[in-house]
């Protein structure tokens, strides 16, 4: 494994996050799945992971400190998104009567904020967090958990292999 492996990995994470974001919009606007507030938080975490990977590409990843900073930068939204996905998996595993409320839709919560019309398509949705929506037979929060877990394992696995360089 050479020193450019980390830069290629960051490009891969960026591309995967962009594809995952596109997939979330396809599932909402083409397939017709209605995202809940937790789904939208996961979407924002995927977008944050993409942004963090893009910013990490500006760091000197040929140096150990640059790789460490890049891994930490990308890990923040990925860990947050993984936590939200795992919480939603837990919520969906509860009996219907024990499932907590997701709260008001994000479009309701943020409608008075500046530039709402610009970001409203990203936060649109009003589904219930306990309803299990699937793609290819797999619940959506499990897809999110798989994405965030893969990003974290890849980032830190390659970082660990290059730690002495």
Long-range contacts (C-beta under 8 A, 24 or more apart in sequence): 1-158, 1-161, 1-162, 3-62, 3-162, 3-165, 4-62, 5-158, 5-162, 6-61, 6-67, 6-70, 6-158, 6-159, 6-162, 7-57, 7-61, 7-62, 9-154, 9-155, 9-158, 10-53, 10-56, 10-57, 10-61, 10-70, 10-74, 11-53, 11-57, 12-154, 13-49, 13-50, 13-53, 13-74, 13-151, 13-154, 13-155, 14-50, 14-53, 14-54, 14-57, 16-147, 16-150, 16-151, 17-46, 17-47, 17-49, 17-50, 17-53, 17-147, 17-151, 18-50, 20-46, 20-147, 21-46, 21-47, 21-50, 27-133, 27-135, 27-140, 28-124, 28-125, 31-135, 33-127, 33-133, 33-135, 33-140, 34-125, 34-126, 34-127, 34-133, 35-124, 35-125, 35-127, 36-88, 36-102, 36-125, 36-126, 36-127, 36-128, 36-129, 36-131, 37-102, 37-103, 37-104, 37-105, 37-106, 37-125, 37-129, 38-84, 38-87, 38-88, 38-91, 38-102, 38-129, 38-141, 39-88, 39-125, 39-127, 39-129, 39-140, 39-141, 40-106, 40-122, 40-123, 40-125, 41-81, 41-84, 42-81, 42-84, 42-85, 42-88, 42-141, 42-144, 43-122, 44-122, 44-123, 45-77, 45-78, 45-80, 45-81, 45-84, 45-144, 45-148, 46-77, 46-81, 46-144, 46-147, 47-122, 48-76, 48-77, 48-80, 48-81, 49-74, 49-77, 49-78, 49-81, 49-148, 49-151, 51-77, 52-76, 52-77, 52-78, 64-162, 64-163, 64-165, 67-159, 67-162, 68-159, 70-155, 71-155, 71-156, 71-159, 74-151, 74-155, 75-152, 75-155, 75-156, 78-148, 78-151, 78-152, 78-155, 79-148, 79-152, 81-144, 81-147, 81-148, 82-144, 82-145, 82-148, 82-149, 82-152, 84-144, 85-141, 85-142, 85-144, 85-145, 85-148, 86-141, 86-145, 88-129, 88-141, 88-144, 89-139, 89-141, 89-142, 89-145, 91-129, 91-130, 92-129, 92-130, 92-131, 92-132, 92-139, 92-141, 94-130, 96-130, 99-129, 99-130, 100-129, 102-128, 102-129, 102-130
